Amino acid sequence: MAEPKKRLTSTRSGNRQSHDSIKEKTLIFCPNCKKKIRPHHVCPNCGFYQGKKVIKLKDEKKKEKKLAEKLKDE
């Protein structure tokens, strides 16, 4: 195998490794439910993105089914 001609200096090693540190995730507050979420992601708690309802959550689907059943019975 090839061997380096000279020893790598600590400055070069440090410059290369400077981006390897673990960074804290950026979080913002959801404008709808005020829970912390990742920026530019749909809120997993309420299903809103940029002030609009984007996805239906499982709880909401269950509530809609129950409502539909009640309306059929009446």
CHARMM-style PDB file with segment names, atoms N, HN, CA, C and O in Angstrom:
ATOM      1  N   MET     1       0.832  -1.186   0.000  1.00  0.00      PROA
ATOM      2  CA  MET     1       0.000   0.000   0.000  1.00  0.00      PROA
ATOM      3  C   MET     1       0.874   1.245   0.000  1.00  0.00      PROA
ATOM      4  O   MET     1       2.016   1.220   0.460  1.00  0.00      PROA
ATOM      5  N   ALA     2       0.333   2.311  -0.511  1.00  0.00      PROA
ATOM      6  HN  ALA     2      -0.594   2.332  -0.884  1.00  0.00      PROA
ATOM      7  CA  ALA     2       1.064   3.570  -0.563  1.00  0.00      PROA
ATOM      8  C   ALA     2       1.127   4.188   0.824  1.00  0.00      PROA
ATOM      9  O   ALA     2       0.168   4.142   1.595  1.00  0.00      PROA
ATOM     10  N   GLU     3       2.260   4.756   1.113  1.00  0.00      PROA
ATOM     11  HN  GLU     3       3.039   4.794   0.487  1.00  0.00      PROA
ATOM     12  CA  GLU     3       2.485   5.426   2.394  1.00  0.00      PROA
ATOM     13  C   GLU     3       2.619   6.922   2.140  1.00  0.00      PROA
ATOM     14  O   GLU     3       3.175   7.317   1.115  1.00  0.00      PROA
ATOM     15  N   PRO     4       2.114   7.781   3.061  1.00  0.00      PROA
ATOM     16  CA  PRO     4       2.280   9.214   2.882  1.00  0.00      PROA
ATOM     17  C   PRO     4       3.751   9.602   2.971  1.00  0.00      PROA
ATOM     18  O   PRO     4       4.498   9.061   3.786  1.00  0.00      PROA
ATOM     19  N   LYS     5       4.165  10.555   2.116  1.00  0.00      PROA
ATOM     20  HN  LYS     5       3.559  10.995   1.453  1.00  0.00      PROA
ATOM     21  CA  LYS     5       5.564  10.965   2.120  1.00  0.00      PROA
ATOM     22  C   LYS     5       5.920  11.728   3.386  1.00  0.00      PROA
ATOM     23  O   LYS     5       7.030  11.596   3.902  1.00  0.00      PROA
ATOM     24  N   LYS     6       4.985  12.525   3.889  1.00  0.00      PROA
ATOM     25  HN  LYS     6       4.083  12.632   3.470  1.00  0.00      PROA
ATOM     26  CA  LYS     6       5.243  13.311   5.097  1.00  0.00      PROA
ATOM     27  C   LYS     6       4.080  13.149   6.065  1.00  0.00      PROA
ATOM     28  O   LYS     6       2.957  12.809   5.692  1.00  0.00      PROA
ATOM     29  N   ARG     7       4.402  13.409   7.317  1.00  0.00      PROA
ATOM     30  HN  ARG     7       5.314  13.685   7.620  1.00  0.00      PROA
ATOM     31  CA  ARG     7       3.383  13.335   8.372  1.00  0.00      PROA
ATOM     32  C   ARG     7       2.388  14.479   8.190  1.00  0.00      PROA
ATOM     33  O   ARG     7       2.773  15.608   7.884  1.00  0.00      PROA
ATOM     34  N   LEU     8       1.091  14.168   8.385  1.00  0.00      PROA
ATOM     35  HN  LEU     8       0.779  13.251   8.633  1.00  0.00      PROA
ATOM     36  CA  LEU     8       0.067  15.191   8.282  1.00  0.00      PROA
ATOM     37  C   LEU     8       0.122  16.079   9.524  1.00  0.00      PROA
ATOM     38  O   LEU     8       0.142  15.572  10.645  1.00  0.00      PROA
ATOM     39  N   THR     9       0.147  17.393   9.336  1.00  0.00      PROA
ATOM     40  HN  THR     9       0.130  17.805   8.425  1.00  0.00      PROA
ATOM     41  CA  THR     9       0.247  18.304  10.473  1.00  0.00      PROA
ATOM     42  C   THR     9      -1.072  18.348  11.229  1.00  0.00      PROA
ATOM     43  O   THR     9      -2.129  18.018  10.691  1.00  0.00      PROA
ATOM     44  N   SER    10      -0.985  18.764  12.492  1.00  0.00      PROA
ATOM     45  HN  SER    10      -0.126  19.032  12.928  1.00  0.00      PROA
ATOM     46  CA  SER    10      -2.187  18.841  13.316  1.00  0.00      PROA
ATOM     47  C   SER    10      -3.145  19.901  12.783  1.00  0.00      PROA
ATOM     48  O   SER    10      -4.357  19.782  12.960  1.00  0.00      PROA
ATOM     49  N   THR    11      -2.616  20.937  12.131  1.00  0.00      PROA
ATOM     50  HN  THR    11      -1.631  21.034  11.986  1.00  0.00      PROA
ATOM     51  CA  THR    11      -3.473  21.977  11.569  1.00  0.00      PROA
ATOM     52  C   THR    11      -4.322  21.419  10.429  1.00  0.00      PROA
ATOM     53  O   THR    11      -5.523  21.680  10.354  1.00  0.00      PROA
ATOM     54  N   ARG    12      -3.690  20.654   9.549  1.00  0.00      PROA
ATOM     55  HN  ARG    12      -2.715  20.443   9.610  1.00  0.00      PROA
ATOM     56  CA  ARG    12      -4.442  20.066   8.442  1.00  0.00      PROA
ATOM     57  C   ARG    12      -5.485  19.070   8.951  1.00  0.00      PROA
ATOM     58  O   ARG    12      -6.615  19.034   8.466  1.00  0.00      PROA
ATOM     59  N   SER    13      -5.089  18.271   9.927  1.00  0.00      PROA
ATOM     60  HN  SER    13      -4.170  18.301  10.322  1.00  0.00      PROA
ATOM     61  CA  SER    13      -6.040  17.308  10.496  1.00  0.00      PROA
ATOM     62  C   SER    13      -7.202  18.039  11.142  1.00  0.00      PROA
ATOM     63  O   SER    13      -8.358  17.656  10.958  1.00  0.00      PROA
ATOM     64  N   GLY    14      -6.906  19.086  11.896  1.00  0.00      PROA
ATOM     65  HN  GLY    14      -5.967  19.397  12.045  1.00  0.00      PROA
ATOM     66  CA  GLY    14      -7.944  19.855  12.577  1.00  0.00      PROA
ATOM     67  C   GLY    14      -8.881  20.535  11.602  1.00  0.00      PROA
ATOM     68  O   GLY    14     -10.090  20.577  11.831  1.00  0.00      PROA
ATOM     69  N   ASN    15      -8.331  21.077  10.500  1.00  0.00      PROA
ATOM     70  HN  ASN    15      -7.349  21.043  10.315  1.00  0.00      PROA
ATOM     71  CA  ASN    15      -9.179  21.720   9.492  1.00  0.00      PROA
ATOM     72  C   ASN    15     -10.124  20.716   8.840  1.00  0.00      PROA
ATOM     73  O   ASN    15     -11.278  21.040   8.562  1.00  0.00      PROA
ATOM     74  N   ARG    16      -9.641  19.507   8.598  1.00  0.00      PROA
ATOM     75  HN  ARG    16      -8.703  19.244   8.825  1.00  0.00      PROA
ATOM     76  CA  ARG    16     -10.482  18.486   7.993  1.00  0.00      PROA
ATOM     77  C   ARG    16     -11.565  18.026   8.974  1.00  0.00      PROA
ATOM     78  O   ARG    16     -12.708  17.803   8.573  1.00  0.00      PROA
ATOM     79  N   GLN    17     -11.213  17.884  10.251  1.00  0.00      PROA
ATOM     80  HN  GLN    17     -10.284  18.066  10.576  1.00  0.00      PROA
ATOM     81  CA  GLN    17     -12.138  17.354  11.251  1.00  0.00      PROA
ATOM     82  C   GLN    17     -13.056  18.416  11.843  1.00  0.00      PROA
ATOM     83  O   GLN    17     -13.907  18.092  12.672  1.00  0.00      PROA
ATOM     84  N   SER    18     -12.908  19.659  11.445  1.00  0.00      PROA
ATOM     85  HN  SER    18     -12.217  19.922  10.772  1.00  0.00      PROA
ATOM     86  CA  SER    18     -13.677  20.741  12.065  1.00  0.00      PROA
ATOM     87  C   SER    18     -15.174  20.610  11.806  1.00  0.00      PROA
ATOM     88  O   SER    18     -15.973  21.141  12.578  1.00  0.00      PROA
ATOM     89  N   HSD    19     -15.570  19.926  10.752  1.00  0.00      PROA
ATOM     90  HN  HSD    19     -14.921  19.495  10.124  1.00  0.00      PROA
ATOM     91  CA  HSD    19     -16.985  19.780  10.414  1.00  0.00      PROA
ATOM     92  C   HSD    19     -17.574  18.469  10.929  1.00  0.00      PROA
ATOM     93  O   HSD    19     -18.735  18.170  10.648  1.00  0.00      PROA
ATOM     94  N   ASP    20     -16.805  17.688  11.672  1.00  0.00      PROA
ATOM     95  HN  ASP    20     -15.863  17.931  11.900  1.00  0.00      PROA
ATOM     96  CA  ASP    20     -17.266  16.387  12.136  1.00  0.00      PROA
ATOM     97  C   ASP    20     -18.031  16.449  13.456  1.00  0.00      PROA
ATOM     98  O   ASP    20     -18.567  15.433  13.897  1.00  0.00      PROA
ATOM     99  N   SER    21     -18.093  17.605  14.089  1.00  0.00      PROA
ATOM    100  HN  SER    21     -17.657  18.431  13.731  1.00  0.00      PROA
ATOM    101  CA  SER    21     -18.738  17.696  15.394  1.00  0.00      PROA
ATOM    102  C   SER    21     -20.253  17.519  15.262  1.00  0.00      PROA
ATOM    103  O   SER    21     -20.830  17.817  14.216  1.00  0.00      PROA
ATOM    104  N   ILE    22     -20.881  17.040  16.315  1.00  0.00      PROA
ATOM    105  HN  ILE    22     -20.413  16.797  17.165  1.00  0.00      PROA
ATOM    106  CA  ILE    22     -22.324  16.833  16.324  1.00  0.00      PROA
ATOM    107  C   ILE    22     -22.988  18.166  16.643  1.00  0.00      PROA
ATOM    108  O   ILE    22     -22.638  18.831  17.618  1.00  0.00      PROA
ATOM    109  N   LYS    23     -23.952  18.548  15.806  1.00  0.00      PROA
ATOM    110  HN  LYS    23     -24.236  18.008  15.014  1.00  0.00      PROA
ATOM    111  CA  LYS    23     -24.629  19.815  15.986  1.00  0.00      PROA
ATOM    112  C   LYS    23     -26.034  19.572  16.521  1.00  0.00      PROA
ATOM    113  O   LYS    23     -26.654  18.546  16.241  1.00  0.00      PROA
ATOM    114  N   GLU    24     -26.523  20.534  17.295  1.00  0.00      PROA
ATOM    115  HN  GLU    24     -26.020  21.368  17.522  1.00  0.00      PROA
ATOM    116  CA  GLU    24     -27.873  20.448  17.838  1.00  0.00      PROA
ATOM    117  C   GLU    24     -28.882  20.697  16.720  1.00  0.00      PROA
ATOM    118  O   GLU    24     -28.670  21.565  15.874  1.00  0.00      PROA
ATOM    119  N   LYS    25     -29.975  19.940  16.715  1.00  0.00      PROA
ATOM    120  HN  LYS    25     -30.147  19.235  17.402  1.00  0.00      PROA
ATOM    121  CA  LYS    25     -30.998  20.101  15.687  1.00  0.00      PROA
ATOM    122  C   LYS    25     -31.712  21.433  15.875  1.00  0.00      PROA
ATOM    123  O   LYS    25     -31.986  21.849  17.001  1.00  0.00      PROA
ATOM    124  N   THR    26     -32.009  22.092  14.768  1.00  0.00      PROA
ATOM    125  HN  THR    26     -31.786  21.754  13.854  1.00  0.00      PROA
ATOM    126  CA  THR    26     -32.749  23.338  14.797  1.00  0.00      PROA
ATOM    127  C   THR    26     -34.228  23.026  14.923  1.00  0.00      PROA
ATOM    128  O   THR    26     -34.761  22.212  14.170  1.00  0.00      PROA
ATOM    129  N   LEU    27     -34.898  23.673  15.879  1.00  0.00      PROA
ATOM    130  HN  LEU    27     -34.465  24.335  16.492  1.00  0.00      PROA
ATOM    131  CA  LEU    27     -36.323  23.465  16.074  1.00  0.00      PROA
ATOM    132  C   LEU    27     -37.033  24.808  16.104  1.00  0.00      PROA
ATOM    133  O   LEU    27     -36.487  25.802  16.582  1.00  0.00      PROA
ATOM    134  N   ILE    28     -38.266  24.827  15.585  1.00  0.00      PROA
ATOM    135  HN  ILE    28     -38.710  24.019  15.197  1.00  0.00      PROA
ATOM    136  CA  ILE    28     -39.102  26.019  15.645  1.00  0.00      PROA
ATOM    137  C   ILE    28     -40.438  25.620  16.268  1.00  0.00      PROA
ATOM    138  O   ILE    28     -40.719  24.434  16.442  1.00  0.00      PROA
ATOM    139  N   PHE    29     -41.252  26.607  16.600  1.00  0.00      PROA
ATOM    140  HN  PHE    29     -41.025  27.571  16.458  1.00  0.00      PROA
ATOM    141  CA  PHE    29     -42.571  26.331  17.152  1.00  0.00      PROA
ATOM    142  C   PHE    29     -43.593  26.308  16.036  1.00  0.00      PROA
ATOM    143  O   PHE    29     -43.601  27.190  15.177  1.00  0.00      PROA
ATOM    144  N   CYS    30     -44.451  25.308  16.044  1.00  0.00      PROA
ATOM    145  HN  CYS    30     -44.444  24.592  16.742  1.00  0.00      PROA
ATOM    146  CA  CYS    30     -45.539  25.216  15.073  1.00  0.00      PROA
ATOM    147  C   CYS    30     -46.493  26.380  15.327  1.00  0.00      PROA
ATOM    148  O   CYS    30     -46.933  26.568  16.461  1.00  0.00      PROA
ATOM    149  N   PRO    31     -46.821  27.162  14.306  1.00  0.00      PROA
ATOM    150  CA  PRO    31     -47.712  28.301  14.528  1.00  0.00      PROA
ATOM    151  C   PRO    31     -49.142  27.888  14.897  1.00  0.00      PROA
ATOM    152  O   PRO    31     -49.894  28.694  15.444  1.00  0.00      PROA
ATOM    153  N   ASN    32     -49.520  26.648  14.603  1.00  0.00      PROA
ATOM    154  HN  ASN    32     -48.909  25.993  14.159  1.00  0.00      PROA
ATOM    155  CA  ASN    32     -50.877  26.198  14.881  1.00  0.00      PROA
ATOM    156  C   ASN    32     -51.014  25.625  16.292  1.00  0.00      PROA
ATOM    157  O   ASN    32     -51.904  26.032  17.037  1.00  0.00      PROA
ATOM    158  N   CYS    33     -50.137  24.681  16.668  1.00  0.00      PROA
ATOM    159  HN  CYS    33     -49.414  24.351  16.063  1.00  0.00      PROA
ATOM    160  CA  CYS    33     -50.297  23.998  17.956  1.00  0.00      PROA
ATOM    161  C   CYS    33     -49.201  24.338  18.964  1.00  0.00      PROA
ATOM    162  O   CYS    33     -49.261  23.888  20.108  1.00  0.00      PROA
ATOM    163  N   LYS    34     -48.207  25.121  18.563  1.00  0.00      PROA
ATOM    164  HN  LYS    34     -48.158  25.487  17.634  1.00  0.00      PROA
ATOM    165  CA  LYS    34     -47.126  25.600  19.445  1.00  0.00      PROA
ATOM    166  C   LYS    34     -46.193  24.498  19.943  1.00  0.00      PROA
ATOM    167  O   LYS    34     -45.518  24.678  20.957  1.00  0.00      PROA
ATOM    168  N   LYS    35     -46.143  23.362  19.248  1.00  0.00      PROA
ATOM    169  HN  LYS    35     -46.692  23.216  18.424  1.00  0.00      PROA
ATOM    170  CA  LYS    35     -45.178  22.299  19.582  1.00  0.00      PROA
ATOM    171  C   LYS    35     -43.905  22.537  18.773  1.00  0.00      PROA
ATOM    172  O   LYS    35     -43.948  23.187  17.729  1.00  0.00      PROA
ATOM    173  N   LYS    36     -42.775  22.017  19.249  1.00  0.00      PROA
ATOM    174  HN  LYS    36     -42.740  21.489  20.098  1.00  0.00      PROA
ATOM    175  CA  LYS    36     -41.516  22.183  18.538  1.00  0.00      PROA
ATOM    176  C   LYS    36     -41.435  21.196  17.376  1.00  0.00      PROA
ATOM    177  O   LYS    36     -41.701  20.006  17.547  1.00  0.00      PROA
ATOM    178  N   ILE    37     -41.062  21.697  16.183  1.00  0.00      PROA
ATOM    179  HN  ILE    37     -40.845  22.663  16.044  1.00  0.00      PROA
ATOM    180  CA  ILE    37     -40.936  20.865  14.986  1.00  0.00      PROA
ATOM    181  C   ILE    37     -39.688  21.287  14.222  1.00  0.00      PROA
ATOM    182  O   ILE    37     -39.130  22.353  14.477  1.00  0.00      PROA
ATOM    183  N   ARG    38     -39.252  20.450  13.284  1.00  0.00      PROA
ATOM    184  HN  ARG    38     -39.706  19.584  13.077  1.00  0.00      PROA
ATOM    185  CA  ARG    38     -38.151  20.799  12.398  1.00  0.00      PROA
ATOM    186  C   ARG    38     -38.632  21.834  11.389  1.00  0.00      PROA
ATOM    187  O   ARG    38     -39.784  21.777  10.959  1.00  0.00      PROA
ATOM    188  N   PRO    39     -37.776  22.779  11.000  1.00  0.00      PROA
ATOM    189  CA  PRO    39     -38.206  23.762   9.996  1.00  0.00      PROA
ATOM    190  C   PRO    39     -38.500  23.089   8.654  1.00  0.00      PROA
ATOM    191  O   PRO    39     -37.843  22.113   8.292  1.00  0.00      PROA
ATOM    192  N   HSD    40     -39.469  23.601   7.930  1.00  0.00      PROA
ATOM    193  HN  HSD    40     -40.002  24.394   8.224  1.00  0.00      PROA
ATOM    194  CA  HSD    40     -39.859  23.124   6.600  1.00  0.00      PROA
ATOM    195  C   HSD    40     -40.368  21.685   6.623  1.00  0.00      PROA
ATOM    196  O   HSD    40     -40.198  20.959   5.643  1.00  0.00      PROA
ATOM    197  N   HSD    41     -40.989  21.260   7.726  1.00  0.00      PROA
ATOM    198  HN  HSD    41     -41.127  21.850   8.522  1.00  0.00      PROA
ATOM    199  CA  HSD    41     -41.584  19.933   7.849  1.00  0.00      PROA
ATOM    200  C   HSD    41     -43.037  20.075   8.274  1.00  0.00      PROA
ATOM    201  O   HSD    41     -43.411  21.056   8.918  1.00  0.00      PROA
ATOM    202  N   VAL    42     -43.849  19.097   7.915  1.00  0.00      PROA
ATOM    203  HN  VAL    42     -43.545  18.301   7.392  1.00  0.00      PROA
ATOM    204  CA  VAL    42     -45.241  19.064   8.355  1.00  0.00      PROA
ATOM    205  C   VAL    42     -45.246  18.727   9.844  1.00  0.00      PROA
ATOM    206  O   VAL    42     -44.496  17.860  10.292  1.00  0.00      PROA
ATOM    207  N   CYS    43     -46.093  19.413  10.605  1.00  0.00      PROA
ATOM    208  HN  CYS    43     -46.702  20.117  10.241  1.00  0.00      PROA
ATOM    209  CA  CYS    43     -46.179  19.160  12.043  1.00  0.00      PROA
ATOM    210  C   CYS    43     -46.811  17.786  12.275  1.00  0.00      PROA
ATOM    211  O   CYS    43     -47.938  17.548  11.840  1.00  0.00      PROA
ATOM    212  N   PRO    44     -46.102  16.881  12.955  1.00  0.00      PROA
ATOM    213  CA  PRO    44     -46.675  15.549  13.185  1.00  0.00      PROA
ATOM    214  C   PRO    44     -47.801  15.567  14.212  1.00  0.00      PROA
ATOM    215  O   PRO    44     -48.569  14.610  14.309  1.00  0.00      PROA
ATOM    216  N   ASN    45     -47.901  16.639  14.972  1.00  0.00      PROA
ATOM    217  HN  ASN    45     -47.277  17.416  14.893  1.00  0.00      PROA
ATOM    218  CA  ASN    45     -48.927  16.734  16.012  1.00  0.00      PROA
ATOM    219  C   ASN    45     -50.278  17.169  15.447  1.00  0.00      PROA
ATOM    220  O   ASN    45     -51.311  16.604  15.805  1.00  0.00      PROA
ATOM    221  N   CYS    46     -50.275  18.182  14.559  1.00  0.00      PROA
ATOM    222  HN  CYS    46     -49.435  18.642  14.269  1.00  0.00      PROA
ATOM    223  CA  CYS    46     -51.555  18.719  14.069  1.00  0.00      PROA
ATOM    224  C   CYS    46     -51.735  18.574  12.561  1.00  0.00      PROA
ATOM    225  O   CYS    46     -52.855  18.731  12.076  1.00  0.00      PROA
ATOM    226  N   GLY    47     -50.678  18.281  11.798  1.00  0.00      PROA
ATOM    227  HN  GLY    47     -49.768  18.153  12.192  1.00  0.00      PROA
ATOM    228  CA  GLY    47     -50.807  18.056  10.354  1.00  0.00      PROA
ATOM    229  C   GLY    47     -50.812  19.317   9.525  1.00  0.00      PROA
ATOM    230  O   GLY    47     -51.203  19.279   8.358  1.00  0.00      PROA
ATOM    231  N   PHE    48     -50.388  20.443  10.092  1.00  0.00      PROA
ATOM    232  HN  PHE    48     -50.071  20.474  11.040  1.00  0.00      PROA
ATOM    233  CA  PHE    48     -50.369  21.703   9.356  1.00  0.00      PROA
ATOM    234  C   PHE    48     -48.982  21.990   8.809  1.00  0.00      PROA
ATOM    235  O   PHE    48     -47.978  21.603   9.408  1.00  0.00      PROA
ATOM    236  N   TYR    49     -48.927  22.675   7.658  1.00  0.00      PROA
ATOM    237  HN  TYR    49     -49.743  22.989   7.172  1.00  0.00      PROA
ATOM    238  CA  TYR    49     -47.680  23.158   7.070  1.00  0.00      PROA
ATOM    239  C   TYR    49     -47.961  24.516   6.464  1.00  0.00      PROA
ATOM    240  O   TYR    49     -48.826  24.643   5.597  1.00  0.00      PROA
ATOM    241  N   GLN    50     -47.250  25.520   6.904  1.00  0.00      PROA
ATOM    242  HN  GLN    50     -46.548  25.417   7.608  1.00  0.00      PROA
ATOM    243  CA  GLN    50     -47.404  26.905   6.454  1.00  0.00      PROA
ATOM    244  C   GLN    50     -48.852  27.377   6.562  1.00  0.00      PROA
ATOM    245  O   GLN    50     -49.373  28.024   5.653  1.00  0.00      PROA
ATOM    246  N   GLY    51     -49.494  27.050   7.676  1.00  0.00      PROA
ATOM    247  HN  GLY    51     -49.071  26.525   8.415  1.00  0.00      PROA
ATOM    248  CA  GLY    51     -50.844  27.522   7.940  1.00  0.00      PROA
ATOM    249  C   GLY    51     -51.945  26.773   7.232  1.00  0.00      PROA
ATOM    250  O   GLY    51     -53.104  27.178   7.319  1.00  0.00      PROA
ATOM    251  N   LYS    52     -51.634  25.701   6.535  1.00  0.00      PROA
ATOM    252  HN  LYS    52     -50.693  25.373   6.464  1.00  0.00      PROA
ATOM    253  CA  LYS    52     -52.647  24.928   5.811  1.00  0.00      PROA
ATOM    254  C   LYS    52     -52.651  23.486   6.308  1.00  0.00      PROA
ATOM    255  O   LYS    52     -51.602  22.929   6.632  1.00  0.00      PROA
ATOM    256  N   LYS    53     -53.839  22.887   6.365  1.00  0.00      PROA
ATOM    257  HN  LYS    53     -54.692  23.339   6.102  1.00  0.00      PROA
ATOM    258  CA  LYS    53     -53.980  21.486   6.752  1.00  0.00      PROA
ATOM    259  C   LYS    53     -53.513  20.624   5.588  1.00  0.00      PROA
ATOM    260  O   LYS    53     -54.086  20.683   4.500  1.00  0.00      PROA
ATOM    261  N   VAL    54     -52.475  19.822   5.813  1.00  0.00      PROA
ATOM    262  HN  VAL    54     -52.010  19.774   6.697  1.00  0.00      PROA
ATOM    263  CA  VAL    54     -51.867  19.059   4.732  1.00  0.00      PROA
ATOM    264  C   VAL    54     -52.192  17.574   4.842  1.00  0.00      PROA
ATOM    265  O   VAL    54     -52.471  16.923   3.835  1.00  0.00      PROA
ATOM    266  N   ILE    55     -52.157  17.033   6.066  1.00  0.00      PROA
ATOM    267  HN  ILE    55     -51.930  17.561   6.884  1.00  0.00      PROA
ATOM    268  CA  ILE    55     -52.408  15.602   6.238  1.00  0.00      PROA
ATOM    269  C   ILE    55     -53.479  15.391   7.298  1.00  0.00      PROA
ATOM    270  O   ILE    55     -53.635  16.199   8.213  1.00  0.00      PROA
ATOM    271  N   LYS    56     -54.212  14.295   7.161  1.00  0.00      PROA
ATOM    272  HN  LYS    56     -54.086  13.639   6.418  1.00  0.00      PROA
ATOM    273  CA  LYS    56     -55.170  13.901   8.185  1.00  0.00      PROA
ATOM    274  C   LYS    56     -54.466  12.919   9.109  1.00  0.00      PROA
ATOM    275  O   LYS    56     -53.806  11.985   8.655  1.00  0.00      PROA
ATOM    276  N   LEU    57     -54.612  13.137  10.387  1.00  0.00      PROA
ATOM    277  HN  LEU    57     -55.148  13.896  10.756  1.00  0.00      PROA
ATOM    278  CA  LEU    57     -53.990  12.265  11.367  1.00  0.00      PROA
ATOM    279  C   LEU    57     -54.915  11.098  11.686  1.00  0.00      PROA
ATOM    280  O   LEU    57     -56.110  11.155  11.398  1.00  0.00      PROA
ATOM    281  N   LYS    58     -54.368  10.039  12.280  1.00  0.00      PROA
ATOM    282  HN  LYS    58     -53.397   9.993  12.514  1.00  0.00      PROA
ATOM    283  CA  LYS    58     -55.133   8.825  12.569  1.00  0.00      PROA
ATOM    284  C   LYS    58     -56.317   9.115  13.484  1.00  0.00      PROA
ATOM    285  O   LYS    58     -57.407   8.579  13.287  1.00  0.00      PROA
ATOM    286  N   ASP    59     -56.097   9.971  14.492  1.00  0.00      PROA
ATOM    287  HN  ASP    59     -55.211  10.406  14.652  1.00  0.00      PROA
ATOM    288  CA  ASP    59     -57.174  10.297  15.427  1.00  0.00      PROA
ATOM    289  C   ASP    59     -58.345  10.957  14.701  1.00  0.00      PROA
ATOM    290  O   ASP    59     -59.506  10.670  14.993  1.00  0.00      PROA
ATOM    291  N   GLU    60     -58.032  11.841  13.755  1.00  0.00      PROA
ATOM    292  HN  GLU    60     -57.089  12.073  13.518  1.00  0.00      PROA
ATOM    293  CA  GLU    60     -59.078  12.537  13.018  1.00  0.00      PROA
ATOM    294  C   GLU    60     -59.871  11.561  12.143  1.00  0.00      PROA
ATOM    295  O   GLU    60     -61.088  11.692  12.012  1.00  0.00      PROA
ATOM    296  N   LYS    61     -59.190  10.593  11.551  1.00  0.00      PROA
ATOM    297  HN  LYS    61     -58.201  10.486  11.657  1.00  0.00      PROA
ATOM    298  CA  LYS    61     -59.867   9.602  10.716  1.00  0.00      PROA
ATOM    299  C   LYS    61     -60.839   8.771  11.553  1.00  0.00      PROA
ATOM    300  O   LYS    61     -61.949   8.469  11.114  1.00  0.00      PROA
ATOM    301  N   LYS    62     -60.404   8.400  12.779  1.00  0.00      PROA
ATOM    302  HN  LYS    62     -59.503   8.645  13.136  1.00  0.00      PROA
ATOM    303  CA  LYS    62     -61.265   7.626  13.664  1.00  0.00      PROA
ATOM    304  C   LYS    62     -62.498   8.436  14.053  1.00  0.00      PROA
ATOM    305  O   LYS    62     -63.610   7.910  14.087  1.00  0.00      PROA
ATOM    306  N   LYS    63     -62.291   9.722  14.347  1.00  0.00      PROA
ATOM    307  HN  LYS    63     -61.387  10.149  14.319  1.00  0.00      PROA
ATOM    308  CA  LYS    63     -63.413  10.583  14.726  1.00  0.00      PROA
ATOM    309  C   LYS    63     -64.407  10.716  13.578  1.00  0.00      PROA
ATOM    310  O   LYS    63     -65.618  10.700  13.797  1.00  0.00      PROA
ATOM    311  N   GLU    64     -63.894  10.848  12.345  1.00  0.00      PROA
ATOM    312  HN  GLU    64     -62.910  10.861  12.167  1.00  0.00      PROA
ATOM    313  CA  GLU    64     -64.771  10.964  11.184  1.00  0.00      PROA
ATOM    314  C   GLU    64     -65.589   9.694  10.982  1.00  0.00      PROA
ATOM    315  O   GLU    64     -66.769   9.772  10.639  1.00  0.00      PROA
ATOM    316  N   LYS    65     -64.983   8.525  11.191  1.00  0.00      PROA
ATOM    317  HN  LYS    65     -64.025   8.462  11.470  1.00  0.00      PROA
ATOM    318  CA  LYS    65     -65.701   7.252  11.045  1.00  0.00      PROA
ATOM    319  C   LYS    65     -66.821   7.153  12.073  1.00  0.00      PROA
ATOM    320  O   LYS    65     -67.936   6.740  11.753  1.00  0.00      PROA
ATOM    321  N   LYS    66     -66.512   7.538  13.324  1.00  0.00      PROA
ATOM    322  HN  LYS    66     -65.607   7.873  13.584  1.00  0.00      PROA
ATOM    323  CA  LYS    66     -67.518   7.479  14.377  1.00  0.00      PROA
ATOM    324  C   LYS    66     -68.675   8.430  14.067  1.00  0.00      PROA
ATOM    325  O   LYS    66     -69.841   8.090  14.265  1.00  0.00      PROA
ATOM    326  N   LEU    67     -68.342   9.610  13.585  1.00  0.00      PROA
ATOM    327  HN  LEU    67     -67.394   9.886  13.424  1.00  0.00      PROA
ATOM    328  CA  LEU    67     -69.376  10.581  13.230  1.00  0.00      PROA
ATOM    329  C   LEU    67     -70.261  10.047  12.113  1.00  0.00      PROA
ATOM    330  O   LEU    67     -71.482  10.194  12.159  1.00  0.00      PROA
ATOM    331  N   ALA    68     -69.646   9.428  11.113  1.00  0.00      PROA
ATOM    332  HN  ALA    68     -68.654   9.308  11.076  1.00  0.00      PROA
ATOM    333  CA  ALA    68     -70.398   8.877   9.970  1.00  0.00      PROA
ATOM    334  C   ALA    68     -71.328   7.758  10.449  1.00  0.00      PROA
ATOM    335  O   ALA    68     -72.462   7.650   9.982  1.00  0.00      PROA
ATOM    336  N   GLU    69     -70.851   6.933  11.375  1.00  0.00      PROA
ATOM    337  HN  GLU    69     -69.930   7.021  11.755  1.00  0.00      PROA
ATOM    338  CA  GLU    69     -71.685   5.841  11.919  1.00  0.00      PROA
ATOM    339  C   GLU    69     -72.873   6.402  12.692  1.00  0.00      PROA
ATOM    340  O   GLU    69     -73.986   5.885  12.588  1.00  0.00      PROA
ATOM    341  N   LYS    70     -72.639   7.457  13.467  1.00  0.00      PROA
ATOM    342  HN  LYS    70     -71.735   7.876  13.552  1.00  0.00      PROA
ATOM    343  CA  LYS    70     -73.719   8.068  14.241  1.00  0.00      PROA
ATOM    344  C   LYS    70     -74.775   8.666  13.311  1.00  0.00      PROA
ATOM    345  O   LYS    70     -75.974   8.564  13.571  1.00  0.00      PROA
ATOM    346  N   LEU    71     -74.318   9.286  12.230  1.00  0.00      PROA
ATOM    347  HN  LEU    71     -73.344   9.369  12.019  1.00  0.00      PROA
ATOM    348  CA  LEU    71     -75.253   9.897  11.283  1.00  0.00      PROA
ATOM    349  C   LEU    71     -76.083   8.834  10.562  1.00  0.00      PROA
ATOM    350  O   LEU    71     -77.252   9.065  10.254  1.00  0.00      PROA
ATOM    351  N   LYS    72     -75.486   7.670  10.292  1.00  0.00      PROA
ATOM    352  HN  LYS    72     -74.536   7.482  10.542  1.00  0.00      PROA
ATOM    353  CA  LYS    72     -76.213   6.589   9.649  1.00  0.00      PROA
ATOM    354  C   LYS    72     -77.284   6.021  10.571  1.00  0.00      PROA
ATOM    355  O   LYS    72     -78.374   5.665  10.123  1.00  0.00      PROA
ATOM    356  N   ASP    73     -76.966   5.938  11.872  1.00  0.00      PROA
ATOM    357  HN  ASP    73     -76.081   6.227  12.236  1.00  0.00      PROA
ATOM    358  CA  ASP    73     -77.920   5.398  12.833  1.00  0.00      PROA
ATOM    359  C   ASP    73     -79.123   6.314  13.008  1.00  0.00      PROA
ATOM    360  O   ASP    73     -80.225   5.835  13.276  1.00  0.00      PROA
ATOM    361  N   GLU    74     -78.939   7.585  12.865  1.00  0.00      PROA
ATOM    362  HN  GLU    74     -78.044   7.974  12.647  1.00  0.00      PROA
ATOM    363  CA  GLU    74     -80.048   8.548  13.070  1.00  0.00      PROA
ATOM    364  C   GLU    74     -80.905   8.677  11.898  1.00  0.00      PROA
ATOM    365  OT1 GLU    74     -81.869   9.442  11.919  1.00  0.00      PROA
TER     366      GLU     74
END
